[in-house]
């Protein structure tokens, strides 16, 4: 019985934390780090400040947890694709698509992660250790793409650039969506997914040495968009 009660309590606590993170991400996205307060997060939730402080000691802790949650979400979805079967074109296309789908459908969390960290917190010396941990998460995630791109470069499928260099504009094409994209009220999930496909295909066109390569045409998720 005690174990069951702990399990239920942990589930409730996790749900509460996720609600707080979502509300905080929306506010950080709308108003920026400096203009967002614990009071504002509590107000957005219709809760007391005590509920927030039960999980987080400070706004900086909350901000970092948004970063970590966003990066963890990407990593858990994309790493299995990177490590999975298929050639580098097929895997990179699928990775780009899943990355972009998450950006567009979970925009507040991902926008904070893509645009946020250094801009708001580099001046806070107490945050350096956590800053480094989040930057390492980002670097490790980016390395998944570097490894697949390196495989494609070695196979003569991708442009002849150092893989780390090629990864930067590839990510830039995808992540820029966090700057300009805002889902319209009546925009369907299918329409958003079409945008994700188009952006992933655009990034792939930029890195492929030959868009008419058979492997590119056979890439299940992007073949119809390449040309």
C-alpha positions, 0 to 999 in steps of 0.5 A: 500500500505504501509503495502504491501511495508513493507511486501515485504521489510521484505521478501527481508531482510529475504532472504538476512539474510538467504543468509548471514547465509548460506555463513557464515556457509560454511566458518565457517565449512571450515576454522573455526571461527578464520580464517573467516572474514566479508570480506570473507563472503562478498566475498563468496556472491559477495557482499560488507561488507556493506550488511553484516553490515546492518544485523550484527554488528560483526562476533560474532553476525553472528556466534551466529545467525548461531547457533540460526538458526540451532537450531531453524530449528531442534526444529521446525521439531522435537518438533512436533514429540516428542509431537505427537502421538505414543509410545516412540519407534515410536516417538524416532525413528522418531525424530532421523531420522528427526534430522539426515536428517537435519544434513546431508542435511544442513551440514554447518549450523548444523556442526557449531551448533554441533561443534562450540560454546564453542570452539570459543567464551568462552573466549569472556566475551561480548558473555557470555549472548548470549552464555547462550541463545544458550546453553539454546536452545540446552538444551531445544532441548535435553530435548525433547529426554530426555522426550521421552527416560524417557517414554521408560525407564519407560515402560521397552522398553529402557536400564536401564539408567538415561534418561539424561545419555542415551541421551548423547551417543544417540546424540553422535551416530547421531551428529558424522556424522557432523565430518565424513560426506561429501556429494560426488558430484554425491551422490544422495539425496536418498543415503544420506537419506539411510545414515540417516536411517542407523544412526538413526537405529544404535542409536536406536539399542543402546538404545532399550532393545529388538530390537525384541520388536513388537513396534520396528518392527512396527516403520514405519521409522526404522523397516526394519533396525533393527535386 
